[in-house]
């Protein structure tokens, strides 16, 4: 299926070439057939809001391709970017299951394909398919672990430089390694990175410039290049 925004959407979950074992939809065939019937293929343009913090849940969105940002806003209007979701993640799962308002705002970082399932259909699906319940529980567990990692990073890092270094290393975890250099994609602005590590944009710009001067890391548009991984890892280690 050719869709807007330059996407080539996949309509049939049973023949999907995007799915991997880490995806929520890596279900047994019979369960997957049912999921395929109740889902709706939904393409989103870049910088589109999928749902907002405080909004009542309408259902879940499974990210099939693309990247989205999960953020929350404080009472004084400060935005904190919690994490980047990747293909295979289910968005809005906790709110859909509990019936409580969404805790986060989800915005696409690029053109995305999301498969939508209404709350009523999804809860019935979980009730009738135990394997799907297990996958949902695993997804909630991963979400909790991600939240713990964010809190641990902010609370235990001795400097913003350490937080930035840790974030860049995590972002390059699946990058290409060539002669000690790691190349990955990071389609984020300095403001986005600032919201992730709990800093301001000016500080991030200064730290990235310093990393570049020391031949540790370079950002060229959406390309993240790590020249010296061991030195970057050294920055993350706690100091006595």
BABA-318586 format. One record per residue (C-alpha): residue number from 1; residue in one letter; chain; x, y negated, z negated. Coordinates in Angstrom, 2 decimals. Each point is the difference from the previous one (the first is absolute). Layout:
<pt><k>NUM</k><r>a</r><c>A</c><east>X</east><north>Y</north><up>Z</up></pt>
...
***
This chain:
<pt><k>1</k><r>x</r><c>A</c><east>0.00</east><north>0.00</north><up>0.00</up></pt>
<pt><k>2</k><r>x</r><c>A</c><east>1.46</east><north>-3.34</north><up>1.06</up></pt>
<pt><k>3</k><r>x</r><c>A</c><east>-0.94</east><north>-2.69</north><up>-2.49</up></pt>
<pt><k>4</k><r>x</r><c>A</c><east>0.62</east><north>-3.72</north><up>-0.44</up></pt>
<pt><k>5</k><r>x</r><c>A</c><east>3.21</east><north>-1.38</north><up>-1.47</up></pt>
<pt><k>6</k><r>x</r><c>A</c><east>2.25</east><north>2.30</north><up>2.05</up></pt>
<pt><k>7</k><r>x</r><c>A</c><east>-0.93</east><north>3.11</north><up>-1.99</up></pt>
<pt><k>8</k><r>x</r><c>A</c><east>-0.58</east><north>3.45</north><up>1.42</up></pt>
<pt><k>9</k><r>x</r><c>A</c><east>-2.50</east><north>1.30</north><up>-2.51</up></pt>
<pt><k>10</k><r>x</r><c>A</c><east>-0.48</east><north>3.68</north><up>-0.74</up></pt>
<pt><k>11</k><r>x</r><c>A</c><east>-3.67</east><north>0.94</north><up>-0.30</up></pt>
<pt><k>12</k><r>x</r><c>A</c><east>0.15</east><north>3.72</north><up>-0.81</up></pt>
<pt><k>13</k><r>x</r><c>A</c><east>1.58</east><north>0.96</north><up>-3.33</up></pt>
<pt><k>14</k><r>x</r><c>A</c><east>0.27</east><north>3.64</north><up>1.07</up></pt>
<pt><k>15</k><r>x</r><c>A</c><east>2.33</east><north>-0.80</north><up>2.91</up></pt>
<pt><k>16</k><r>x</r><c>A</c><east>1.73</east><north>-3.00</north><up>-1.58</up></pt>
<pt><k>17</k><r>x</r><c>A</c><east>3.73</east><north>-0.13</north><up>0.74</up></pt>
<pt><k>18</k><r>x</r><c>A</c><east>0.59</east><north>-2.63</north><up>-2.70</up></pt>
<pt><k>19</k><r>x</r><c>A</c><east>-0.95</east><north>2.16</north><up>-2.96</up></pt>
<pt><k>20</k><r>x</r><c>A</c><east>2.69</east><north>1.49</north><up>-2.25</up></pt>
<pt><k>21</k><r>x</r><c>A</c><east>-0.03</east><north>2.10</north><up>-3.15</up></pt>
<pt><k>22</k><r>x</r><c>A</c><east>0.24</east><north>-3.16</north><up>-2.11</up></pt>
<pt><k>23</k><r>x</r><c>A</c><east>-3.27</east><north>-1.38</north><up>1.41</up></pt>
<pt><k>24</k><r>x</r><c>A</c><east>-3.22</east><north>0.19</north><up>-1.99</up></pt>
<pt><k>25</k><r>x</r><c>A</c><east>-1.63</east><north>1.60</north><up>3.06</up></pt>
<pt><k>26</k><r>x</r><c>A</c><east>2.44</east><north>2.95</north><up>-0.01</up></pt>
<pt><k>27</k><r>x</r><c>A</c><east>-2.99</east><north>2.13</north><up>-0.95</up></pt>
<pt><k>28</k><r>x</r><c>A</c><east>-1.03</east><north>3.54</north><up>0.92</up></pt>
<pt><k>29</k><r>x</r><c>A</c><east>-1.77</east><north>0.18</north><up>3.36</up></pt>
<pt><k>30</k><r>x</r><c>A</c><east>-3.55</east><north>0.32</north><up>-1.30</up></pt>
<pt><k>31</k><r>x</r><c>A</c><east>0.34</east><north>-2.99</north><up>-2.32</up></pt>
<pt><k>32</k><r>x</r><c>A</c><east>1.70</east><north>-2.00</north><up>2.72</up></pt>
<pt><k>33</k><r>x</r><c>A</c><east>-2.91</east><north>0.67</north><up>2.37</up></pt>
<pt><k>34</k><r>x</r><c>A</c><east>-2.39</east><north>-1.55</north><up>-2.52</up></pt>
<pt><k>35</k><r>x</r><c>A</c><east>2.30</east><north>-2.97</north><up>-0.64</up></pt>
<pt><k>36</k><r>x</r><c>A</c><east>0.22</east><north>-0.58</north><up>3.74</up></pt>
<pt><k>37</k><r>x</r><c>A</c><east>-3.80</east><north>-0.16</north><up>0.26</up></pt>
<pt><k>38</k><r>x</r><c>A</c><east>-0.50</east><north>-2.54</north><up>-2.79</up></pt>
<pt><k>39</k><r>x</r><c>A</c><east>2.88</east><north>-2.38</north><up>0.80</up></pt>
<pt><k>40</k><r>x</r><c>A</c><east>-0.13</east><north>-3.03</north><up>2.30</up></pt>
<pt><k>41</k><r>x</r><c>A</c><east>3.05</east><north>-1.12</north><up>1.96</up></pt>
<pt><k>42</k><r>x</r><c>A</c><east>0.59</east><north>-3.68</north><up>-0.82</up></pt>
<pt><k>43</k><r>x</r><c>A</c><east>2.79</east><north>-2.04</north><up>1.65</up></pt>
<pt><k>44</k><r>x</r><c>A</c><east>1.19</east><north>-3.16</north><up>-1.77</up></pt>
<pt><k>45</k><r>x</r><c>A</c><east>2.07</east><north>-2.88</north><up>1.34</up></pt>
<pt><k>46</k><r>x</r><c>A</c><east>3.13</east><north>-1.15</north><up>-1.82</up></pt>
<pt><k>47</k><r>x</r><c>A</c><east>-0.65</east><north>-2.25</north><up>-3.03</up></pt>
<pt><k>48</k><r>x</r><c>A</c><east>-3.57</east><north>1.28</north><up>-0.40</up></pt>
<pt><k>49</k><r>x</r><c>A</c><east>-1.51</east><north>0.47</north><up>-3.46</up></pt>
<pt><k>50</k><r>x</r><c>A</c><east>-1.39</east><north>3.52</north><up>-0.42</up></pt>
<pt><k>51</k><r>x</r><c>A</c><east>-1.53</east><north>-0.69</north><up>-3.42</up></pt>
<pt><k>52</k><r>x</r><c>A</c><east>0.58</east><north>-2.46</north><up>-2.82</up></pt>
<pt><k>53</k><r>x</r><c>A</c><east>0.71</east><north>0.21</north><up>-3.70</up></pt>
<pt><k>54</k><r>x</r><c>A</c><east>-3.27</east><north>-0.13</north><up>-1.94</up></pt>
<pt><k>55</k><r>x</r><c>A</c><east>-2.08</east><north>1.20</north><up>2.96</up></pt>
<pt><k>56</k><r>x</r><c>A</c><east>-2.43</east><north>2.88</north><up>-0.53</up></pt>
<pt><k>57</k><r>x</r><c>A</c><east>1.26</east><north>3.20</north><up>1.66</up></pt>
<pt><k>58</k><r>x</r><c>A</c><east>-1.75</east><north>1.01</north><up>3.23</up></pt>
<pt><k>59</k><r>x</r><c>A</c><east>2.17</east><north>3.05</north><up>0.59</up></pt>
<pt><k>60</k><r>x</r><c>A</c><east>3.56</east><north>1.15</north><up>0.63</up></pt>
<pt><k>61</k><r>x</r><c>A</c><east>2.34</east><north>-0.96</north><up>2.82</up></pt>
<pt><k>62</k><r>x</r><c>A</c><east>2.63</east><north>2.49</north><up>1.08</up></pt>
<pt><k>63</k><r>x</r><c>A</c><east>3.01</east><north>-1.61</north><up>1.63</up></pt>
<pt><k>64</k><r>x</r><c>A</c><east>0.84</east><north>2.00</north><up>3.13</up></pt>
<pt><k>65</k><r>x</r><c>A</c><east>2.55</east><north>-2.33</north><up>1.61</up></pt>
<pt><k>66</k><r>x</r><c>A</c><east>1.43</east><north>-3.39</north><up>-0.89</up></pt>
<pt><k>67</k><r>x</r><c>A</c><east>0.89</east><north>-1.63</north><up>-3.30</up></pt>
<pt><k>68</k><r>x</r><c>A</c><east>-2.08</east><north>-1.88</north><up>-2.58</up></pt>
<pt><k>69</k><r>x</r><c>A</c><east>0.78</east><north>-2.09</north><up>-3.08</up></pt>
<pt><k>70</k><r>x</r><c>A</c><east>-1.63</east><north>0.50</north><up>-3.39</up></pt>
<pt><k>71</k><r>x</r><c>A</c><east>-0.03</east><north>-3.12</north><up>-2.15</up></pt>
<pt><k>72</k><r>x</r><c>A</c><east>-1.61</east><north>-1.45</north><up>-3.09</up></pt>
<pt><k>73</k><r>x</r><c>A</c><east>-0.50</east><north>-3.59</north><up>-1.13</up></pt>
<pt><k>74</k><r>x</r><c>A</c><east>0.36</east><north>-1.48</north><up>-3.48</up></pt>
<pt><k>75</k><r>x</r><c>A</c><east>-2.45</east><north>-2.47</north><up>-1.52</up></pt>
<pt><k>76</k><r>x</r><c>A</c><east>2.28</east><north>-2.88</north><up>0.91</up></pt>
<pt><k>77</k><r>x</r><c>A</c><east>-0.02</east><north>1.07</north><up>3.65</up></pt>
<pt><k>78</k><r>x</r><c>A</c><east>3.42</east><north>1.65</north><up>0.14</up></pt>
<pt><k>79</k><r>x</r><c>A</c><east>0.10</east><north>2.97</north><up>2.37</up></pt>
<pt><k>80</k><r>x</r><c>A</c><east>1.99</east><north>3.14</north><up>-0.81</up></pt>
<pt><k>81</k><r>x</r><c>A</c><east>0.61</east><north>2.51</north><up>2.78</up></pt>
<pt><k>82</k><r>x</r><c>A</c><east>-0.24</east><north>3.43</north><up>-1.61</up></pt>
<pt><k>83</k><r>x</r><c>A</c><east>1.14</east><north>2.24</north><up>2.84</up></pt>
<pt><k>84</k><r>x</r><c>A</c><east>-0.13</east><north>0.80</north><up>3.68</up></pt>
<pt><k>85</k><r>x</r><c>A</c><east>-2.27</east><north>2.88</north><up>0.95</up></pt>
<pt><k>86</k><r>x</r><c>A</c><east>1.13</east><north>2.38</north><up>2.72</up></pt>
<pt><k>87</k><r>x</r><c>A</c><east>-1.76</east><north>2.33</north><up>2.40</up></pt>
<pt><k>88</k><r>x</r><c>A</c><east>-1.83</east><north>2.76</north><up>-1.84</up></pt>
<pt><k>89</k><r>x</r><c>A</c><east>-0.95</east><north>-2.11</north><up>-3.03</up></pt>
<pt><k>90</k><r>x</r><c>A</c><east>-3.62</east><north>-0.38</north><up>-1.08</up></pt>
<pt><k>91</k><r>x</r><c>A</c><east>-0.98</east><north>-3.56</north><up>-0.86</up></pt>
<pt><k>92</k><r>x</r><c>A</c><east>-2.74</east><north>-0.81</north><up>-2.48</up></pt>
<pt><k>93</k><r>x</r><c>A</c><east>-0.08</east><north>3.52</north><up>-1.43</up></pt>
<pt><k>94</k><r>x</r><c>A</c><east>-0.13</east><north>-0.93</north><up>-3.70</up></pt>
<pt><k>95</k><r>x</r><c>A</c><east>-2.76</east><north>-2.59</north><up>0.45</up></pt>
<pt><k>96</k><r>x</r><c>A</c><east>-2.01</east><north>2.31</north><up>2.26</up></pt>
<pt><k>97</k><r>x</r><c>A</c><east>0.11</east><north>2.87</north><up>-2.49</up></pt>
<pt><k>98</k><r>x</r><c>A</c><east>-0.68</east><north>-2.10</north><up>-3.12</up></pt>
<pt><k>99</k><r>x</r><c>A</c><east>-2.42</east><north>-2.47</north><up>1.58</up></pt>
<pt><k>100</k><r>x</r><c>A</c><east>1.92</east><north>-2.91</north><up>-1.52</up></pt>
<pt><k>101</k><r>x</r><c>A</c><east>1.11</east><north>-3.07</north><up>2.02</up></pt>
<pt><k>102</k><r>x</r><c>A</c><east>3.23</east><north>0.26</north><up>1.97</up></pt>
<pt><k>103</k><r>x</r><c>A</c><east>3.07</east><north>-0.85</north><up>-2.11</up></pt>
<pt><k>104</k><r>x</r><c>A</c><east>2.04</east><north>-1.17</north><up>2.99</up></pt>
<pt><k>105</k><r>x</r><c>A</c><east>-0.27</east><north>-1.85</north><up>3.29</up></pt>
<pt><k>106</k><r>x</r><c>A</c><east>1.03</east><north>1.98</north><up>3.08</up></pt>
<pt><k>107</k><r>x</r><c>A</c><east>1.25</east><north>-1.86</north><up>3.07</up></pt>
<pt><k>108</k><r>x</r><c>A</c><east>1.48</east><north>1.45</north><up>3.17</up></pt>
<pt><k>109</k><r>x</r><c>A</c><east>3.62</east><north>-0.91</north><up>0.64</up></pt>
<pt><k>110</k><r>x</r><c>A</c><east>-0.29</east><north>1.03</north><up>3.65</up></pt>
<pt><k>111</k><r>x</r><c>A</c><east>-2.63</east><north>1.50</north><up>2.30</up></pt>
<pt><k>112</k><r>x</r><c>A</c><east>-1.38</east><north>3.09</north><up>-1.75</up></pt>
<pt><k>113</k><r>x</r><c>A</c><east>-2.32</east><north>2.93</north><up>0.47</up></pt>
<pt><k>114</k><r>x</r><c>A</c><east>-2.03</east><north>0.79</north><up>-3.08</up></pt>
<pt><k>115</k><r>x</r><c>A</c><east>-2.61</east><north>2.71</north><up>-0.30</up></pt>
<pt><k>116</k><r>x</r><c>A</c><east>-2.96</east><north>-1.14</north><up>-2.11</up></pt>
<pt><k>117</k><r>x</r><c>A</c><east>-2.29</east><north>2.30</north><up>-2.02</up></pt>
<pt><k>118</k><r>x</r><c>A</c><east>-2.94</east><north>-1.45</north><up>-1.92</up></pt>
<pt><k>119</k><r>x</r><c>A</c><east>-0.05</east><north>0.45</north><up>-3.77</up></pt>
<pt><k>120</k><r>x</r><c>A</c><east>-3.11</east><north>2.19</north><up>0.10</up></pt>
<pt><k>121</k><r>x</r><c>A</c><east>1.47</east><north>2.34</north><up>2.64</up></pt>
<pt><k>122</k><r>x</r><c>A</c><east>3.41</east><north>0.15</north><up>-1.67</up></pt>
<pt><k>123</k><r>x</r><c>A</c><east>-1.33</east><north>0.88</north><up>-3.46</up></pt>
<pt><k>124</k><r>x</r><c>A</c><east>-2.13</east><north>2.76</north><up>1.52</up></pt>
<pt><k>125</k><r>x</r><c>A</c><east>3.04</east><north>1.21</north><up>1.94</up></pt>
<pt><k>126</k><r>x</r><c>A</c><east>2.06</east><north>0.23</north><up>-3.20</up></pt>
<pt><k>127</k><r>x</r><c>A</c><east>-2.82</east><north>1.78</north><up>-1.79</up></pt>
<pt><k>128</k><r>x</r><c>A</c><east>-0.28</east><north>2.68</north><up>2.69</up></pt>
<pt><k>129</k><r>x</r><c>A</c><east>3.73</east><north>0.47</north><up>0.78</up></pt>
<pt><k>130</k><r>x</r><c>A</c><east>2.32</east><north>0.84</north><up>-2.90</up></pt>
<pt><k>131</k><r>x</r><c>A</c><east>3.11</east><north>-0.27</north><up>2.15</up></pt>
<pt><k>132</k><r>x</r><c>A</c><east>-0.90</east><north>-3.61</north><up>0.80</up></pt>
<pt><k>133</k><r>x</r><c>A</c><east>-0.40</east><north>-0.67</north><up>-3.73</up></pt>
<pt><k>134</k><r>x</r><c>A</c><east>3.55</east><north>1.23</north><up>-0.56</up></pt>
<pt><k>135</k><r>x</r><c>A</c><east>1.31</east><north>-2.25</north><up>2.77</up></pt>
<pt><k>136</k><r>x</r><c>A</c><east>-1.89</east><north>-2.95</north><up>-1.50</up></pt>
<pt><k>137</k><r>x</r><c>A</c><east>1.47</east><north>0.72</north><up>-3.45</up></pt>
<pt><k>138</k><r>x</r><c>A</c><east>3.50</east><north>0.16</north><up>1.51</up></pt>
<pt><k>139</k><r>x</r><c>A</c><east>-0.57</east><north>-3.34</north><up>1.73</up></pt>
<pt><k>140</k><r>x</r><c>A</c><east>-1.16</east><north>-1.63</north><up>-3.26</up></pt>
<pt><k>141</k><r>x</r><c>A</c><east>3.07</east><north>1.45</north><up>-1.74</up></pt>
<pt><k>142</k><r>x</r><c>A</c><east>2.30</east><north>-1.50</north><up>2.66</up></pt>
<pt><k>143</k><r>x</r><c>A</c><east>-1.75</east><north>-3.36</north><up>-0.36</up></pt>
<pt><k>144</k><r>x</r><c>A</c><east>0.57</east><north>0.09</north><up>-3.77</up></pt>
<pt><k>145</k><r>x</r><c>A</c><east>3.65</east><north>0.92</north><up>0.48</up></pt>
<pt><k>146</k><r>x</r><c>A</c><east>0.43</east><north>-2.91</north><up>2.41</up></pt>
<pt><k>147</k><r>x</r><c>A</c><east>-1.54</east><north>-2.33</north><up>-2.58</up></pt>
<pt><k>148</k><r>x</r><c>A</c><east>2.36</east><north>1.31</north><up>-2.71</up></pt>
<pt><k>149</k><r>x</r><c>A</c><east>2.95</east><north>-0.53</north><up>2.32</up></pt>
<pt><k>150</k><r>x</r><c>A</c><east>-1.02</east><north>-3.62</north><up>0.59</up></pt>
<pt><k>151</k><r>x</r><c>A</c><east>-0.34</east><north>-0.69</north><up>-3.73</up></pt>
<pt><k>152</k><r>x</r><c>A</c><east>3.29</east><north>1.75</north><up>-0.74</up></pt>
<pt><k>153</k><r>x</r><c>A</c><east>1.80</east><north>-1.95</north><up>2.71</up></pt>
<pt><k>154</k><r>x</r><c>A</c><east>-1.27</east><north>-3.37</north><up>-1.22</up></pt>
<pt><k>155</k><r>x</r><c>A</c><east>0.41</east><north>0.74</north><up>-3.71</up></pt>
<pt><k>156</k><r>x</r><c>A</c><east>3.37</east><north>1.77</north><up>-0.01</up></pt>
<pt><k>157</k><r>x</r><c>A</c><east>1.95</east><north>-1.75</north><up>2.74</up></pt>
<pt><k>158</k><r>x</r><c>A</c><east>2.46</east><north>-2.50</north><up>-1.46</up></pt>
<pt><k>159</k><r>x</r><c>A</c><east>-0.05</east><north>-2.27</north><up>3.03</up></pt>
<pt><k>160</k><r>x</r><c>A</c><east>-2.06</east><north>-0.88</north><up>3.04</up></pt>
<pt><k>161</k><r>x</r><c>A</c><east>2.97</east><north>1.05</north><up>2.15</up></pt>
<pt><k>162</k><r>x</r><c>A</c><east>-0.33</east><north>3.52</north><up>-1.43</up></pt>
<pt><k>163</k><r>x</r><c>A</c><east>-3.71</east><north>0.07</north><up>0.81</up></pt>
<pt><k>164</k><r>x</r><c>A</c><east>0.63</east><north>-1.15</north><up>3.56</up></pt>
<pt><k>165</k><r>x</r><c>A</c><east>2.76</east><north>2.58</north><up>0.45</up></pt>
<pt><k>166</k><r>x</r><c>A</c><east>-2.24</east><north>2.77</north><up>-1.31</up></pt>
<pt><k>167</k><r>x</r><c>A</c><east>-2.84</east><north>-1.07</north><up>2.30</up></pt>
<pt><k>168</k><r>x</r><c>A</c><east>2.26</east><north>-0.10</north><up>3.07</up></pt>
<pt><k>169</k><r>x</r><c>A</c><east>1.42</east><north>3.45</north><up>-0.78</up></pt>
<pt><k>170</k><r>x</r><c>A</c><east>-3.52</east><north>1.42</north><up>-0.37</up></pt>
<pt><k>171</k><r>x</r><c>A</c><east>-1.08</east><north>-1.67</north><up>3.25</up></pt>
<pt><k>172</k><r>x</r><c>A</c><east>2.90</east><north>1.64</north><up>1.84</up></pt>
<pt><k>173</k><r>x</r><c>A</c><east>-0.54</east><north>3.48</north><up>-1.49</up></pt>
<pt><k>174</k><r>x</r><c>A</c><east>-1.24</east><north>1.35</north><up>3.35</up></pt>
<pt><k>175</k><r>x</r><c>A</c><east>2.34</east><north>-2.08</north><up>2.14</up></pt>
<pt><k>176</k><r>x</r><c>A</c><east>2.47</east><north>1.19</north><up>2.63</up></pt>
<pt><k>177</k><r>x</r><c>A</c><east>3.56</east><north>0.64</north><up>-1.20</up></pt>
<pt><k>178</k><r>x</r><c>A</c><east>2.86</east><north>-0.72</north><up>2.39</up></pt>
<pt><k>179</k><r>x</r><c>A</c><east>3.64</east><north>-0.16</north><up>-1.15</up></pt>
<pt><k>180</k><r>x</r><c>A</c><east>-1.00</east><north>-1.09</north><up>-3.50</up></pt>
<pt><k>181</k><r>x</r><c>A</c><east>-2.44</east><north>-2.66</north><up>1.22</up></pt>
<pt><k>182</k><r>x</r><c>A</c><east>-3.73</east><north>0.38</north><up>-0.63</up></pt>
<pt><k>183</k><r>x</r><c>A</c><east>-2.55</east><north>-1.50</north><up>2.39</up></pt>
<pt><k>184</k><r>x</r><c>A</c><east>-3.65</east><north>-0.25</north><up>-1.05</up></pt>
<pt><k>185</k><r>x</r><c>A</c><east>-3.08</east><north>-2.07</north><up>0.73</up></pt>
<pt><k>186</k><r>x</r><c>A</c><east>-1.19</east><north>-2.59</north><up>-2.51</up></pt>
<pt><k>187</k><r>x</r><c>A</c><east>-2.70</east><north>-2.24</north><up>1.42</up></pt>
<pt><k>188</k><r>x</r><c>A</c><east>-0.22</east><north>-2.29</north><up>-3.03</up></pt>
<pt><k>189</k><r>x</r><c>A</c><east>0.61</east><north>-3.69</north><up>-0.51</up></pt>
<pt><k>190</k><r>x</r><c>A</c><east>2.16</east><north>-1.42</north><up>-2.79</up></pt>
<pt><k>191</k><r>x</r><c>A</c><east>-3.27</east><north>-1.00</north><up>-1.68</up></pt>
<pt><k>192</k><r>x</r><c>A</c><east>-1.22</east><north>3.60</north><up>0.13</up></pt>
<pt><k>193</k><r>x</r><c>A</c><east>3.22</east><north>1.27</north><up>-1.59</up></pt>
<pt><k>194</k><r>x</r><c>A</c><east>-0.27</east><north>-2.72</north><up>-2.65</up></pt>
<pt><k>195</k><r>x</r><c>A</c><east>-3.49</east><north>1.22</north><up>-0.89</up></pt>
<pt><k>196</k><r>x</r><c>A</c><east>1.28</east><north>3.56</north><up>-0.31</up></pt>
<pt><k>197</k><r>x</r><c>A</c><east>2.91</east><north>-0.71</north><up>-2.36</up></pt>
<pt><k>198</k><r>x</r><c>A</c><east>-1.63</east><north>-2.79</north><up>-2.00</up></pt>
<pt><k>199</k><r>x</r><c>A</c><east>2.06</east><north>-2.96</north><up>1.21</up></pt>
<pt><k>200</k><r>x</r><c>A</c><east>-0.39</east><north>-3.08</north><up>2.18</up></pt>
<pt><k>201</k><r>x</r><c>A</c><east>0.77</east><north>-0.25</north><up>3.69</up></pt>
<pt><k>202</k><r>x</r><c>A</c><east>3.03</east><north>-2.28</north><up>-0.47</up></pt>
<pt><k>203</k><r>x</r><c>A</c><east>1.64</east><north>2.51</north><up>-2.34</up></pt>
<pt><k>204</k><r>x</r><c>A</c><east>-0.53</east><north>2.84</north><up>2.48</up></pt>
<pt><k>205</k><r>x</r><c>A</c><east>1.50</east><north>-2.04</north><up>2.82</up></pt>
<pt><k>206</k><r>x</r><c>A</c><east>3.04</east><north>-0.78</north><up>-2.15</up></pt>
<pt><k>207</k><r>x</r><c>A</c><east>0.49</east><north>3.64</north><up>-1.06</up></pt>
<pt><k>208</k><r>x</r><c>A</c><east>-0.34</east><north>1.34</north><up>3.55</up></pt>
<pt><k>209</k><r>x</r><c>A</c><east>2.48</east><north>-2.58</north><up>1.23</up></pt>
<pt><k>210</k><r>x</r><c>A</c><east>2.44</east><north>1.09</north><up>-2.71</up></pt>
<pt><k>211</k><r>x</r><c>A</c><east>-0.50</east><north>3.67</north><up>0.92</up></pt>
<pt><k>212</k><r>x</r><c>A</c><east>0.71</east><north>-0.86</north><up>3.64</up></pt>
<pt><k>213</k><r>x</r><c>A</c><east>3.10</east><north>-1.99</north><up>-0.92</up></pt>
<pt><k>214</k><r>x</r><c>A</c><east>1.31</east><north>3.02</north><up>-1.91</up></pt>
<pt><k>215</k><r>x</r><c>A</c><east>-0.76</east><north>2.31</north><up>2.97</up></pt>
<pt><k>216</k><r>x</r><c>A</c><east>-2.50</east><north>2.03</north><up>-2.02</up></pt>
<pt><k>217</k><r>x</r><c>A</c><east>-3.29</east><north>-0.57</north><up>1.81</up></pt>
<pt><k>218</k><r>x</r><c>A</c><east>-1.42</east><north>-1.92</north><up>2.91</up></pt>
<pt><k>219</k><r>x</r><c>A</c><east>-3.56</east><north>-0.72</north><up>1.10</up></pt>
<pt><k>220</k><r>x</r><c>A</c><east>-0.46</east><north>-0.70</north><up>3.70</up></pt>
<pt><k>221</k><r>x</r><c>A</c><east>-3.68</east><north>-0.59</north><up>0.57</up></pt>
<pt><k>222</k><r>x</r><c>A</c><east>-1.64</east><north>3.29</north><up>-0.96</up></pt>
<pt><k>223</k><r>x</r><c>A</c><east>3.31</east><north>1.91</north><up>0.08</up></pt>
<pt><k>224</k><r>x</r><c>A</c><east>1.60</east><north>0.84</north><up>-3.36</up></pt>
<pt><k>225</k><r>x</r><c>A</c><east>3.70</east><north>0.87</north><up>0.26</up></pt>
<pt><k>226</k><r>x</r><c>A</c><east>1.86</east><north>1.33</north><up>-3.03</up></pt>
<pt><k>227</k><r>x</r><c>A</c><east>3.75</east><north>-0.15</north><up>0.53</up></pt>
<pt><k>228</k><r>x</r><c>A</c><east>1.17</east><north>1.10</north><up>-3.43</up></pt>
<pt><k>229</k><r>x</r><c>A</c><east>-2.45</east><north>2.28</north><up>-1.82</up></pt>
<pt><k>230</k><r>x</r><c>A</c><east>2.35</east><north>0.92</north><up>-2.90</up></pt>
<pt><k>231</k><r>x</r><c>A</c><east>0.59</east><north>-3.67</north><up>-0.82</up></pt>
<pt><k>232</k><r>x</r><c>A</c><east>-3.74</east><north>-0.68</north><up>0.12</up></pt>
<pt><k>233</k><r>x</r><c>A</c><east>-0.67</east><north>2.97</north><up>-2.27</up></pt>
<pt><k>234</k><r>x</r><c>A</c><east>2.58</east><north>-1.37</north><up>-2.44</up></pt>
<pt><k>235</k><r>x</r><c>A</c><east>-2.08</east><north>-3.16</north><up>-0.38</up></pt>
<pt><k>236</k><r>x</r><c>A</c><east>-2.98</east><north>2.07</north><up>-1.10</up></pt>
<pt><k>237</k><r>x</r><c>A</c><east>1.88</east><north>1.73</north><up>-2.83</up></pt>
<pt><k>238</k><r>x</r><c>A</c><east>-0.69</east><north>-1.53</north><up>-3.44</up></pt>
<pt><k>239</k><r>x</r><c>A</c><east>2.83</east><north>-1.95</north><up>-1.54</up></pt>
<pt><k>240</k><r>x</r><c>A</c><east>1.09</east><north>0.54</north><up>-3.60</up></pt>
***
